[in-house]
Amino acid sequence: MKLTIIVNDAPYGIEKPWNALRLASTSASDEIGMTVKVFLMGDSVVSAKKGQRTPDGYYNMEKMLQTLVGKGVEVKACGACLDARGLKESELVEGVERGTMKILATWVKECDKVVSF
């Protein structure tokens, strides 16, 4: 089964992006075995910025994305959203790529389930 997860909210201050990445990780696990793709939009593109420093014991979106990419999860960040926030692709976590609405529309068309956070 193929799952596309769309994330919209800022990475910290609200738990929806954290929960989205937790769902992505669990869905992509060997036990569940889904093919998972994550599309970051709006303020969630900041989740993919390199060099995040969170307090000890607090979740870190950069590390979570690195783990997802390591599991083979495809992660894209909306290019227009990156531009609006002054972020360059070179500032993103390794493995996270610039995306487009065409890519997202294709993922939605080709997947079995879409979940939006």
NUKE-146979 format. One record per residue: residue in three letters; x, y, z of N, C-alpha, C in turn. Coordinates in pm, whole numbers. Example, Ala and Ser with C-alpha at 12.3 -4.5 7.8 and 13.67 -1.06 7.14 Angstrom:
<atoms>
atom type: ALA	n.east: 1319	n.north: -569	n.up: 780	ca.east: 1230	ca.north: -450	ca.up: 780	c.east: 1320	c.north: -330	c.up: 780;
atom type: SER	n.east: 1285	n.north: -225	n.up: 708	ca.east: 1367	ca.north: -106	ca.up: 714	c.east: 1290	c.north: 3	c.up: 787;
</atoms>
This chain:
<atoms>
atom type: MET	n.east: 83	n.north: -118	n.up: 0	ca.east: 0	ca.north: 0	ca.up: 0	c.east: 88	c.north: 124	c.up: 0;
atom type: LYS	n.east: 44	n.north: 225	n.up: -72	ca.east: 117	ca.north: 351	ca.up: -83	c.east: 46	c.north: 461	c.up: -6;
atom type: LEU	n.east: 121	n.north: 534	n.up: 76	ca.east: 68	ca.north: 640	ca.up: 160	c.east: 141	c.north: 770	c.up: 131;
atom type: THR	n.east: 65	n.north: 877	n.up: 110	ca.east: 122	ca.north: 1011	ca.up: 99	c.east: 76	c.north: 1091	c.up: 221;
atom type: ILE	n.east: 172	n.north: 1153	n.up: 289	ca.east: 143	ca.north: 1236	ca.up: 405	c.east: 180	c.north: 1380	c.up: 370;
atom type: ILE	n.east: 83	n.north: 1470	n.up: 386	ca.east: 105	ca.north: 1612	ca.up: 360	c.east: 110	c.north: 1684	c.up: 494;
atom type: VAL	n.east: 216	n.north: 1760	n.up: 516	ca.east: 235	ca.north: 1832	ca.up: 642	c.east: 233	c.north: 1982	c.up: 612;
atom type: ASN	n.east: 156	n.north: 2057	n.up: 690	ca.east: 139	ca.north: 2200	ca.up: 666	c.east: 191	c.north: 2291	c.up: 776;
atom type: ASP	n.east: 190	n.north: 2245	n.up: 901	ca.east: 218	ca.north: 2335	ca.up: 1013	c.east: 366	c.north: 2347	c.up: 1047;
atom type: ALA	n.east: 397	n.north: 2454	n.up: 1118	ca.east: 533	ca.north: 2479	ca.up: 1164	c.east: 581	c.north: 2361	c.up: 1250;
atom type: PRO	n.east: 712	n.north: 2334	n.up: 1248	ca.east: 764	ca.north: 2214	ca.up: 1314	c.east: 753	c.north: 2213	c.up: 1466;
atom type: TYR	n.east: 752	n.north: 2328	n.up: 1528	ca.east: 751	ca.north: 2332	ca.up: 1674	c.east: 638	c.north: 2424	c.up: 1722;
atom type: GLY	n.east: 589	n.north: 2396	n.up: 1842	ca.east: 482	ca.north: 2475	ca.up: 1898	c.east: 346	c.north: 2408	c.up: 1881;
atom type: ILE	n.east: 340	n.north: 2310	n.up: 1795	ca.east: 220	ca.north: 2230	ca.up: 1773	c.east: 270	c.north: 2089	c.up: 1740;
atom type: GLU	n.east: 196	n.north: 1989	n.up: 1778	ca.east: 245	ca.north: 1852	ca.up: 1762	c.east: 205	c.north: 1784	c.up: 1633;
atom type: LYS	n.east: 127	n.north: 1850	n.up: 1547	ca.east: 83	ca.north: 1785	ca.up: 1424	c.east: 199	c.north: 1741	c.up: 1334;
atom type: PRO	n.east: 300	n.north: 1824	n.up: 1310	ca.east: 412	ca.north: 1777	ca.up: 1226	c.east: 487	c.north: 1659	c.up: 1289;
atom type: TRP	n.east: 505	n.north: 1663	n.up: 1420	ca.east: 571	ca.north: 1554	ca.up: 1491	c.east: 491	c.north: 1426	c.up: 1474;
atom type: ASN	n.east: 359	n.north: 1436	n.up: 1492	ca.east: 274	ca.north: 1318	ca.up: 1474	c.east: 273	c.north: 1269	c.up: 1330;
atom type: ALA	n.east: 280	n.north: 1360	n.up: 1234	ca.east: 286	ca.north: 1320	ca.up: 1093	c.east: 410	c.north: 1237	c.up: 1066;
atom type: LEU	n.east: 524	n.north: 1279	n.up: 1119	ca.east: 648	ca.north: 1205	ca.up: 1096	c.east: 651	c.north: 1075	c.up: 1174;
atom type: ARG	n.east: 586	n.north: 1072	n.up: 1289	ca.east: 574	ca.north: 946	ca.up: 1364	c.east: 491	c.north: 846	c.up: 1285;
atom type: LEU	n.east: 381	n.north: 893	n.up: 1225	ca.east: 298	ca.north: 806	ca.up: 1142	c.east: 376	c.north: 757	c.up: 1021;
atom type: ALA	n.east: 452	n.north: 847	n.up: 959	ca.east: 534	ca.north: 808	ca.up: 843	c.east: 634	c.north: 699	c.up: 882;
atom type: SER	n.east: 701	n.north: 717	n.up: 993	ca.east: 801	ca.north: 620	ca.up: 1038	c.east: 739	c.north: 484	c.up: 1067;
atom type: THR	n.east: 628	n.north: 483	n.up: 1138	ca.east: 562	ca.north: 358	ca.up: 1171	c.east: 508	c.north: 289	c.up: 1046;
atom type: SER	n.east: 451	n.north: 367	n.up: 956	ca.east: 396	ca.north: 311	ca.up: 832	c.east: 505	c.north: 250	c.up: 744;
atom type: ALA	n.east: 624	n.north: 311	n.up: 746	ca.east: 735	ca.north: 262	ca.up: 664	c.east: 814	c.north: 151	c.up: 733;
atom type: SER	n.east: 777	n.north: 117	n.up: 856	ca.east: 850	ca.north: 13	ca.up: 929	c.east: 835	c.north: -122	c.up: 860;
atom type: ASP	n.east: 926	n.north: -212	n.up: 891	ca.east: 919	ca.north: -347	ca.up: 834	c.east: 789	c.north: -416	c.up: 874;
atom type: GLU	n.east: 741	n.north: -389	n.up: 993	ca.east: 619	ca.north: -454	ca.up: 1042	c.east: 496	c.north: -413	c.up: 959;
atom type: ILE	n.east: 484	n.north: -285	n.up: 926	ca.east: 368	ca.north: -235	ca.up: 850	c.east: 394	c.north: -245	c.up: 700;
atom type: GLY	n.east: 514	n.north: -204	n.up: 657	ca.east: 558	ca.north: -226	ca.up: 520	c.east: 496	c.north: -140	c.up: 411;
atom type: MET	n.east: 448	n.north: -22	n.up: 447	ca.east: 390	ca.north: 67	ca.up: 345	c.east: 499	c.north: 146	c.up: 272;
atom type: THR	n.east: 470	n.north: 184	n.up: 149	ca.east: 554	ca.north: 279	ca.up: 77	c.east: 503	c.north: 417	c.up: 115;
atom type: VAL	n.east: 591	n.north: 500	n.up: 171	ca.east: 548	ca.north: 628	ca.up: 226	c.east: 622	c.north: 743	c.up: 157;
atom type: LYS	n.east: 545	n.north: 849	n.up: 130	ca.east: 601	ca.north: 973	ca.up: 78	c.east: 549	c.north: 1086	c.up: 164;
atom type: VAL	n.east: 637	n.north: 1184	n.up: 192	ca.east: 601	ca.north: 1297	ca.up: 276	c.east: 625	c.north: 1425	c.up: 197;
atom type: PHE	n.east: 522	n.north: 1511	n.up: 195	ca.east: 532	ca.north: 1640	ca.up: 127	c.east: 514	c.north: 1750	c.up: 230;
atom type: LEU	n.east: 616	n.north: 1834	n.up: 245	ca.east: 614	ca.north: 1945	ca.up: 339	c.east: 567	c.north: 2071	c.up: 267;
atom type: MET	n.east: 466	n.north: 2138	n.up: 324	ca.east: 412	ca.north: 2259	ca.up: 263	c.east: 403	c.north: 2369	c.up: 369;
atom type: GLY	n.east: 386	n.north: 2493	n.up: 323	ca.east: 370	ca.north: 2604	ca.up: 417	c.east: 484	c.north: 2609	c.up: 516;
atom type: ASP	n.east: 449	n.north: 2639	n.up: 642	ca.east: 552	ca.north: 2653	ca.up: 745	c.east: 624	c.north: 2523	c.up: 777;
atom type: SER	n.east: 568	n.north: 2409	n.up: 734	ca.east: 634	ca.north: 2282	ca.up: 766	c.east: 765	c.north: 2264	c.up: 692;
atom type: VAL	n.east: 791	n.north: 2342	n.up: 586	ca.east: 919	ca.north: 2328	ca.up: 515	c.east: 1036	c.north: 2358	c.up: 608;
atom type: VAL	n.east: 1013	n.north: 2436	n.up: 711	ca.east: 1119	ca.north: 2468	ca.up: 807	c.east: 1162	c.north: 2343	c.up: 884;
atom type: SER	n.east: 1076	n.north: 2242	n.up: 886	ca.east: 1111	ca.north: 2114	ca.up: 950	c.east: 1236	c.north: 2053	c.up: 890;
atom type: ALA	n.east: 1261	n.north: 2082	n.up: 763	ca.east: 1372	ca.north: 2021	ca.up: 690	c.east: 1500	c.north: 2103	c.up: 694;
atom type: LYS	n.east: 1502	n.north: 2210	n.up: 771	ca.east: 1624	ca.north: 2293	ca.up: 778	c.east: 1732	c.north: 2221	c.up: 857;
atom type: LYS	n.east: 1852	n.north: 2221	n.up: 802	ca.east: 1968	ca.north: 2163	ca.up: 871	c.east: 2006	c.north: 2247	c.up: 993;
atom type: GLY	n.east: 2067	n.north: 2182	n.up: 1091	ca.east: 2127	ca.north: 2253	ca.up: 1204	c.east: 2032	c.north: 2286	c.up: 1317;
atom type: GLN	n.east: 1921	n.north: 2214	n.up: 1328	ca.east: 1826	ca.north: 2242	ca.up: 1436	c.east: 1886	c.north: 2200	c.up: 1571;
atom type: ARG	n.east: 1863	n.north: 2284	n.up: 1669	ca.east: 1911	ca.north: 2255	ca.up: 1805	c.east: 1794	c.north: 2265	c.up: 1901;
atom type: THR	n.east: 1747	n.north: 2152	n.up: 1942	ca.east: 1635	ca.north: 2149	ca.up: 2035	c.east: 1684	c.north: 2109	c.up: 2173;
atom type: PRO	n.east: 1610	n.north: 2145	n.up: 2278	ca.east: 1651	ca.north: 2106	ca.up: 2414	c.east: 1659	c.north: 1955	c.up: 2428;
atom type: ASP	n.east: 1747	n.north: 1909	n.up: 2517	ca.east: 1757	ca.north: 1765	ca.up: 2544	c.east: 1620	c.north: 1712	c.up: 2584;
atom type: GLY	n.east: 1586	n.north: 1597	n.up: 2530	ca.east: 1459	ca.north: 1534	ca.up: 2560	c.east: 1344	c.north: 1581	c.up: 2473;
atom type: TYR	n.east: 1367	n.north: 1679	n.up: 2388	ca.east: 1263	ca.north: 1733	ca.up: 2300	c.east: 1284	c.north: 1676	c.up: 2161;
atom type: TYR	n.east: 1177	n.north: 1646	n.up: 2091	ca.east: 1191	ca.north: 1589	ca.up: 1957	c.east: 1260	c.north: 1688	c.up: 1864;
atom type: ASN	n.east: 1327	n.north: 1634	n.up: 1762	ca.east: 1401	ca.north: 1714	ca.up: 1666	c.east: 1357	c.north: 1671	c.up: 1526;
atom type: MET	n.east: 1292	n.north: 1763	n.up: 1455	ca.east: 1237	ca.north: 1730	ca.up: 1323	c.east: 1347	c.north: 1695	c.up: 1223;
atom type: GLU	n.east: 1460	n.north: 1760	n.up: 1232	ca.east: 1572	ca.north: 1729	ca.up: 1142	c.east: 1613	c.north: 1582	c.up: 1158;
atom type: LYS	n.east: 1630	n.north: 1538	n.up: 1281	ca.east: 1669	ca.north: 1399	ca.up: 1306	c.east: 1561	c.north: 1302	c.up: 1260;
atom type: MET	n.east: 1435	n.north: 1338	n.up: 1282	ca.east: 1325	ca.north: 1252	ca.up: 1239	c.east: 1323	c.north: 1238	c.up: 1088;
atom type: LEU	n.east: 1347	n.north: 1348	n.up: 1017	ca.east: 1351	ca.north: 1342	ca.up: 870	c.east: 1469	c.north: 1260	c.up: 821;
atom type: GLN	n.east: 1584	n.north: 1273	n.up: 888	ca.east: 1701	ca.north: 1193	ca.up: 851	c.east: 1670	c.north: 1044	c.up: 865;
atom type: THR	n.east: 1601	n.north: 1008	n.up: 972	ca.east: 1563	ca.north: 868	ca.up: 993	c.east: 1468	c.north: 821	c.up: 884;
atom type: LEU	n.east: 1370	n.north: 904	n.up: 849	ca.east: 1275	ca.north: 867	ca.up: 744	c.east: 1346	c.north: 845	c.up: 611;
atom type: VAL	n.east: 1433	n.north: 938	n.up: 574	ca.east: 1507	ca.north: 925	ca.up: 449	c.east: 1589	c.north: 797	c.up: 450;
atom type: GLY	n.east: 1649	n.north: 767	n.up: 565	ca.east: 1726	ca.north: 643	ca.up: 580	c.east: 1642	c.north: 517	c.up: 562;
atom type: LYS	n.east: 1512	n.north: 527	n.up: 590	ca.east: 1420	ca.north: 414	ca.up: 572	c.east: 1368	c.north: 406	c.up: 428;
atom type: GLY	n.east: 1409	n.north: 501	n.up: 343	ca.east: 1364	ca.north: 499	ca.up: 205	c.east: 1240	c.north: 581	c.up: 179;
atom type: VAL	n.east: 1197	n.north: 660	n.up: 277	ca.east: 1081	ca.north: 748	ca.up: 258	c.east: 1124	c.north: 867	c.up: 171;
atom type: GLU	n.east: 1047	n.north: 893	n.up: 67	ca.east: 1074	ca.north: 1008	ca.up: -20	c.east: 1012	c.north: 1131	c.up: 45;
atom type: VAL	n.east: 1094	n.north: 1235	n.up: 63	ca.east: 1048	ca.north: 1359	ca.up: 127	c.east: 1076	c.north: 1475	c.up: 33;
atom type: LYS	n.east: 971	n.north: 1553	n.up: 7	ca.east: 983	ca.north: 1674	ca.up: -75	c.east: 933	c.north: 1793	c.up: 5;
atom type: ALA	n.east: 993	n.north: 1908	n.up: -21	ca.east: 951	ca.north: 2034	ca.up: 40	c.east: 905	c.north: 2126	c.up: -72;
atom type: CYS	n.east: 787	n.north: 2183	n.up: -57	ca.east: 727	ca.north: 2271	ca.up: -158	c.east: 824	c.north: 2384	c.up: -195;
atom type: GLY	n.east: 858	n.north: 2392	n.up: -322	ca.east: 952	ca.north: 2493	ca.up: -368	c.east: 904	c.north: 2635	c.up: -347;
atom type: ALA	n.east: 777	n.north: 2662	n.up: -376	ca.east: 723	ca.north: 2797	ca.up: -356	c.east: 726	c.north: 2833	c.up: -208;
atom type: CYS	n.east: 701	n.north: 2736	n.up: -122	ca.east: 701	ca.north: 2759	ca.up: 23	c.east: 843	c.north: 2783	c.up: 73;
atom type: LEU	n.east: 940	n.north: 2711	n.up: 17	ca.east: 1080	ca.north: 2736	ca.up: 51	c.east: 1119	c.north: 2878	c.up: 11;
atom type: ASP	n.east: 1084	n.north: 2916	n.up: -111	ca.east: 1117	ca.north: 3050	ca.up: -161	c.east: 1056	c.north: 3159	c.up: -72;
atom type: ALA	n.east: 931	n.north: 3140	n.up: -32	ca.east: 861	ca.north: 3239	ca.up: 50	c.east: 928	c.north: 3257	c.up: 186;
atom type: ARG	n.east: 999	n.north: 3154	n.up: 230	ca.east: 1066	ca.north: 3159	ca.up: 360	c.east: 1216	c.north: 3181	c.up: 347;
atom type: GLY	n.east: 1263	n.north: 3206	n.up: 227	ca.east: 1404	ca.north: 3235	ca.up: 205	c.east: 1495	c.north: 3116	c.up: 225;
atom type: LEU	n.east: 1443	n.north: 2994	n.up: 211	ca.east: 1524	ca.north: 2874	ca.up: 229	c.east: 1569	c.north: 2820	c.up: 94;
atom type: LYS	n.east: 1695	n.north: 2781	n.up: 88	ca.east: 1751	ca.north: 2720	ca.up: -33	c.east: 1757	c.north: 2569	c.up: -14;
atom type: GLU	n.east: 1755	n.north: 2497	n.up: -126	ca.east: 1762	ca.north: 2351	ca.up: -119	c.east: 1890	c.north: 2306	c.up: -48;
atom type: SER	n.east: 1997	n.north: 2382	n.up: -62	ca.east: 2124	ca.north: 2347	ca.up: 3	c.east: 2116	c.north: 2355	c.up: 155;
atom type: GLU	n.east: 2015	n.north: 2419	n.up: 209	ca.east: 1997	ca.north: 2432	ca.up: 354	c.east: 1914	c.north: 2318	c.up: 413;
atom type: LEU	n.east: 1866	n.north: 2228	n.up: 327	ca.east: 1776	ca.north: 2122	ca.up: 372	c.east: 1852	c.north: 1997	c.up: 416;
atom type: VAL	n.east: 1787	n.north: 1921	n.up: 500	ca.east: 1837	ca.north: 1792	ca.up: 544	c.east: 1872	c.north: 1709	c.up: 421;
atom type: GLU	n.east: 1985	n.north: 1639	n.up: 427	ca.east: 2025	ca.north: 1556	ca.up: 314	c.east: 1917	c.north: 1454	c.up: 283;
atom type: GLY	n.east: 1880	n.north: 1447	n.up: 156	ca.east: 1777	ca.north: 1355	ca.up: 112	c.east: 1641	c.north: 1419	c.up: 94;
atom type: VAL	n.east: 1620	n.north: 1536	n.up: 152	ca.east: 1496	ca.north: 1611	ca.up: 130	c.east: 1517	c.north: 1699	c.up: 8;
atom type: GLU	n.east: 1425	n.north: 1690	n.up: -86	ca.east: 1441	ca.north: 1763	ca.up: -212	c.east: 1329	c.north: 1864	c.up: -232;
atom type: ARG	n.east: 1356	n.north: 1960	n.up: -316	ca.east: 1258	ca.north: 2060	ca.up: -355	c.east: 1147	c.north: 1991	c.up: -434;
atom type: GLY	n.east: 1023	n.north: 2024	n.up: -405	ca.east: 910	ca.north: 1964	ca.up: -474	c.east: 822	c.north: 2067	c.up: -540;
atom type: THR	n.east: 726	n.north: 2019	n.up: -616	ca.east: 632	ca.north: 2105	ca.up: -688	c.east: 490	c.north: 2052	c.up: -667;
atom type: MET	n.east: 393	n.north: 2134	n.up: -702	ca.east: 254	ca.north: 2088	ca.up: -695	c.east: 229	c.north: 1973	c.up: -792;
atom type: LYS	n.east: 300	n.north: 1973	n.up: -903	ca.east: 285	ca.north: 1863	ca.up: -999	c.east: 330	c.north: 1731	c.up: -937;
atom type: ILE	n.east: 440	n.north: 1735	n.up: -863	ca.east: 487	ca.north: 1614	ca.up: -794	c.east: 384	c.north: 1570	c.up: -692;
atom type: LEU	n.east: 334	n.north: 1663	n.up: -611	ca.east: 235	ca.north: 1627	ca.up: -510	c.east: 109	c.north: 1570	c.up: -575;
atom type: ALA	n.east: 62	n.north: 1633	n.up: -682	ca.east: -58	ca.north: 1584	ca.up: -751	c.east: -36	c.north: 1443	c.up: -805;
atom type: THR	n.east: 83	n.north: 1416	n.up: -855	ca.east: 115	ca.north: 1281	ca.up: -904	c.east: 115	c.north: 1181	c.up: -790;
atom type: TRP	n.east: 175	n.north: 1218	n.up: -677	ca.east: 174	ca.north: 1128	ca.up: -561	c.east: 31	c.north: 1097	c.up: -518;
atom type: VAL	n.east: -53	n.north: 1200	n.up: -511	ca.east: -191	ca.north: 1182	ca.up: -468	c.east: -264	c.north: 1088	c.up: -565;
atom type: LYS	n.east: -240	n.north: 1108	n.up: -693	ca.east: -304	ca.north: 1025	ca.up: -795	c.east: -261	c.north: 879	c.up: -784;
atom type: GLU	n.east: -135	n.north: 856	n.up: -754	ca.east: -79	ca.north: 721	ca.up: -757	c.east: -87	c.north: 646	c.up: -624;
atom type: CYS	n.east: -121	n.north: 713	n.up: -514	ca.east: -119	ca.north: 644	ca.up: -385	c.east: -256	c.north: 589	c.up: -349;
atom type: ASP	n.east: -257	n.north: 505	n.up: -247	ca.east: -382	ca.north: 445	ca.up: -199	c.east: -450	c.north: 532	c.up: -94;
atom type: LYS	n.east: -370	n.north: 599	n.up: -14	ca.east: -422	ca.north: 682	ca.up: 97	c.east: -345	c.north: 812	c.up: 104;
atom type: VAL	n.east: -417	n.north: 920	n.up: 138	ca.east: -356	ca.north: 1051	ca.up: 162	c.east: -399	c.north: 1098	c.up: 300;
atom type: VAL	n.east: -304	n.north: 1140	n.up: 381	ca.east: -333	ca.north: 1195	ca.up: 512	c.east: -269	c.north: 1333	c.up: 518;
atom type: SER	n.east: -345	n.north: 1429	n.up: 567	ca.east: -296	ca.north: 1567	ca.up: 576	c.east: -295	c.north: 1612	c.up: 721;
atom type: PHE	n.east: -181	n.north: 1667	n.up: 763	ca.east: -166	ca.north: 1720	ca.up: 899	c.east: -147	c.north: 1871	c.up: 890;
</atoms>
